Amino acid sequence: GSISSKMLKKVGAKYVIIGHSENRKIGETDLIVNKKIISSINNDLKIIFCIGETLLQRKKKQTHRILNNQIIKGLKGINKTNNILIAYEPIWSIGSGITPSLSEISDIHNFIKHEISGYENFKTIYGGSVNSSNSKEILNLEGVDGVLVGGASLNIDKFNKILAS
């Protein structure tokens, strides 16, 4: 998300992660996310579009509003959506080892697919403390089309267990 789409394409990249919490934390706004998505589409990259809420937003019961806003603003004016995956990554879960309950994960994915008009056909993946112990259950949830693996991908044995699930 911090390298130009043209440069990524030149070195053979096929996917780009845009909107990740680490970039949002240092000032990446929904408008910047939108511009990066447009640039990536124009350079024929597949996009993993990250959305997620902080712990404070979750406690204030703002999750649906936050995710709705991130999707609407991030994908504003974009018609070519077949190469965009939406990755729900609760910011409060990333790297913490704390994962939302399976029903919470399923509910969020179904919210994205059924309650945000125009996004019913998007593939949605889950990221946020995915590991070899929980990946199989997460992958079997209704509405979840895959997982985005972070820290667990750094250990080949753990990553292979996730792939096997």
VENCORKA-V819510 format. One record per pair of residues at least 12 apart in sequence whose ideal C-beta (glycine too) atoms are under 8 Angstrom apart, sorted by sequence separation. I is the first residue (numbers start at 0). GAP is how many residues later the second one is. D is the distance in Angstrom with one decimal. If there is no record, write none. Layout:
i=I gap=GAP d=D
i=I gap=GAP d=D
This chain:
i=36 gap=12 d=6.5
i=111 gap=12 d=5.3
i=125 gap=12 d=5.5
i=134 gap=12 d=5.8
i=52 gap=13 d=4.5
i=148 gap=13 d=5.8
i=18 gap=14 d=4.5
i=52 gap=14 d=6.7
i=134 gap=14 d=7.7
i=0 gap=15 d=6.7
i=17 gap=15 d=5.8
i=50 gap=15 d=8.0
i=51 gap=15 d=7.6
i=70 gap=15 d=6.8
i=108 gap=15 d=4.9
i=125 gap=15 d=7.8
i=146 gap=15 d=7.2
i=0 gap=16 d=5.6
i=32 gap=16 d=7.5
i=50 gap=16 d=5.2
i=0 gap=17 d=5.0
i=18 gap=17 d=7.9
i=87 gap=17 d=7.6
i=108 gap=17 d=7.0
i=129 gap=17 d=4.7
i=0 gap=18 d=7.1
i=17 gap=18 d=4.8
i=51 gap=18 d=7.9
i=125 gap=18 d=5.3
i=129 gap=18 d=7.1
i=0 gap=19 d=5.8
i=17 gap=19 d=5.7
i=50 gap=19 d=4.3
i=123 gap=19 d=6.4
i=124 gap=19 d=7.0
i=129 gap=19 d=5.1
i=15 gap=20 d=7.8
i=50 gap=20 d=6.2
i=87 gap=20 d=5.4
i=123 gap=20 d=6.7
i=124 gap=20 d=5.8
i=125 gap=20 d=7.7
i=126 gap=20 d=6.5
i=129 gap=20 d=7.1
i=131 gap=20 d=6.6
i=1 gap=21 d=6.6
i=66 gap=21 d=7.2
i=87 gap=21 d=6.5
i=104 gap=21 d=5.5
i=123 gap=21 d=5.7
i=124 gap=21 d=4.1
i=125 gap=21 d=5.4
i=126 gap=21 d=3.2
i=128 gap=21 d=7.8
i=130 gap=21 d=4.6
i=0 gap=22 d=4.8
i=17 gap=22 d=6.6
i=48 gap=22 d=8.0
i=122 gap=22 d=4.3
i=124 gap=22 d=5.8
i=125 gap=22 d=7.0
i=126 gap=22 d=7.2
i=129 gap=22 d=6.2
i=50 gap=23 d=7.3
i=122 gap=23 d=7.1
i=124 gap=23 d=5.2
i=126 gap=23 d=6.4
i=15 gap=24 d=5.2
i=87 gap=24 d=6.9
i=48 gap=25 d=6.1
i=48 gap=26 d=7.4
i=85 gap=26 d=6.1
i=131 gap=26 d=4.9
i=134 gap=26 d=7.7
i=138 gap=26 d=6.1
i=0 gap=27 d=7.1
i=130 gap=27 d=6.6
i=134 gap=27 d=4.5
i=99 gap=28 d=7.2
i=15 gap=29 d=4.9
i=17 gap=29 d=5.8
i=20 gap=29 d=6.8
i=98 gap=29 d=6.4
i=131 gap=29 d=3.6
i=135 gap=29 d=3.8
i=14 gap=30 d=6.6
i=15 gap=30 d=7.4
i=17 gap=30 d=7.1
i=18 gap=30 d=5.5
i=19 gap=30 d=4.6
i=98 gap=30 d=4.7
i=112 gap=30 d=5.7
i=131 gap=30 d=5.3
i=134 gap=30 d=4.5
i=4 gap=31 d=7.5
i=13 gap=31 d=6.7
i=14 gap=31 d=4.7
i=15 gap=31 d=5.9
i=16 gap=31 d=4.7
i=17 gap=31 d=5.6
i=18 gap=31 d=4.2
i=20 gap=31 d=5.8
i=97 gap=31 d=6.4
i=98 gap=31 d=7.8
i=111 gap=31 d=7.7
i=130 gap=31 d=7.2
i=12 gap=32 d=6.6
i=13 gap=32 d=5.8
i=14 gap=32 d=7.4
i=15 gap=32 d=7.1
i=17 gap=32 d=6.9
i=18 gap=32 d=6.4
i=57 gap=32 d=7.0
i=96 gap=32 d=5.6
i=108 gap=32 d=7.0
i=109 gap=32 d=6.7
i=129 gap=32 d=6.9
i=14 gap=33 d=6.1
i=16 gap=33 d=6.3
i=85 gap=33 d=7.3
i=93 gap=33 d=7.5
i=95 gap=33 d=6.3
i=104 gap=33 d=6.2
i=108 gap=33 d=7.5
i=109 gap=33 d=4.5
i=131 gap=33 d=7.3
i=4 gap=34 d=4.4
i=8 gap=34 d=4.7
i=57 gap=34 d=6.0
i=93 gap=34 d=5.4
i=94 gap=34 d=7.1
i=108 gap=34 d=3.4
i=0 gap=35 d=6.4
i=3 gap=35 d=7.4
i=4 gap=35 d=4.7
i=7 gap=35 d=7.3
i=8 gap=35 d=6.9
i=48 gap=35 d=5.6
i=50 gap=35 d=6.4
i=92 gap=35 d=3.5
i=93 gap=35 d=6.8
i=98 gap=35 d=5.9
i=101 gap=35 d=5.8
i=105 gap=35 d=4.4
i=108 gap=35 d=5.2
i=8 gap=36 d=6.4
i=46 gap=36 d=6.2
i=48 gap=36 d=6.7
i=50 gap=36 d=7.1
i=51 gap=36 d=6.3
i=54 gap=36 d=7.4
i=85 gap=36 d=5.2
i=87 gap=36 d=6.3
i=92 gap=36 d=5.0
i=101 gap=36 d=7.0
i=104 gap=36 d=5.8
i=105 gap=36 d=5.5
i=4 gap=37 d=7.1
i=5 gap=37 d=5.9
i=7 gap=37 d=6.3
i=32 gap=37 d=7.7
i=36 gap=37 d=6.4
i=40 gap=37 d=6.8
i=45 gap=37 d=4.5
i=46 gap=37 d=4.6
i=47 gap=37 d=5.1
i=48 gap=37 d=5.3
i=49 gap=37 d=4.7
i=50 gap=37 d=6.0
i=51 gap=37 d=4.3
i=52 gap=37 d=6.1
i=53 gap=37 d=5.0
i=54 gap=37 d=3.6
i=84 gap=37 d=7.3
i=85 gap=37 d=7.3
i=86 gap=37 d=7.5
i=87 gap=37 d=7.5
i=88 gap=37 d=7.7
i=105 gap=37 d=5.7
i=4 gap=38 d=3.9
i=36 gap=38 d=6.8
i=44 gap=38 d=7.5
i=45 gap=38 d=7.7
i=46 gap=38 d=6.9
i=48 gap=38 d=6.6
i=50 gap=38 d=7.2
i=51 gap=38 d=5.1
i=52 gap=38 d=6.3
i=53 gap=38 d=6.1
i=83 gap=38 d=6.8
i=84 gap=38 d=5.0
i=85 gap=38 d=4.8
i=86 gap=38 d=4.9
i=87 gap=38 d=5.6
i=88 gap=38 d=4.2
i=89 gap=38 d=4.9
i=105 gap=38 d=6.9
i=29 gap=39 d=7.0
i=33 gap=39 d=6.4
i=37 gap=39 d=7.6
i=40 gap=39 d=5.5
i=43 gap=39 d=7.9
i=45 gap=39 d=7.4
i=47 gap=39 d=5.2
i=49 gap=39 d=5.3
i=51 gap=39 d=4.6
i=52 gap=39 d=7.4
i=84 gap=39 d=7.2
i=85 gap=39 d=7.4
i=86 gap=39 d=7.4
i=87 gap=39 d=7.2
i=88 gap=39 d=4.8
i=101 gap=39 d=6.0
i=104 gap=39 d=6.6
i=4 gap=40 d=5.8
i=29 gap=40 d=6.0
i=32 gap=40 d=7.5
i=33 gap=40 d=5.4
i=37 gap=40 d=6.6
i=84 gap=40 d=5.6
i=86 gap=40 d=5.1
i=87 gap=40 d=7.6
i=32 gap=41 d=4.5
i=33 gap=41 d=7.1
i=36 gap=41 d=6.2
i=66 gap=41 d=7.1
i=70 gap=41 d=7.1
i=80 gap=41 d=6.9
i=30 gap=42 d=7.0
i=33 gap=42 d=5.5
i=40 gap=42 d=7.1
i=51 gap=42 d=7.7
i=29 gap=43 d=3.6
i=33 gap=43 d=7.4
i=29 gap=44 d=5.3
i=33 gap=44 d=7.6
i=66 gap=44 d=7.2
i=71 gap=44 d=7.5
i=74 gap=44 d=8.0
i=62 gap=45 d=7.1
i=66 gap=45 d=6.8
i=70 gap=45 d=5.8
i=36 gap=47 d=7.2
i=63 gap=47 d=6.0
i=67 gap=48 d=5.6
i=70 gap=48 d=6.3
i=66 gap=49 d=7.9
i=18 gap=51 d=7.1
i=63 gap=51 d=7.6
i=18 gap=55 d=6.1
i=94 gap=55 d=7.1
i=17 gap=56 d=8.0
i=93 gap=56 d=6.6
i=94 gap=56 d=6.3
i=88 gap=59 d=6.8
i=84 gap=60 d=7.7
i=84 gap=61 d=7.6
i=86 gap=61 d=4.7
i=20 gap=68 d=6.3
i=19 gap=69 d=7.4
i=16 gap=70 d=7.7
i=20 gap=70 d=4.5
i=20 gap=73 d=6.0
i=51 gap=76 d=7.3
i=47 gap=77 d=7.4
i=49 gap=77 d=7.2
i=49 gap=98 d=7.8
i=47 gap=100 d=6.5
i=16 gap=131 d=7.9
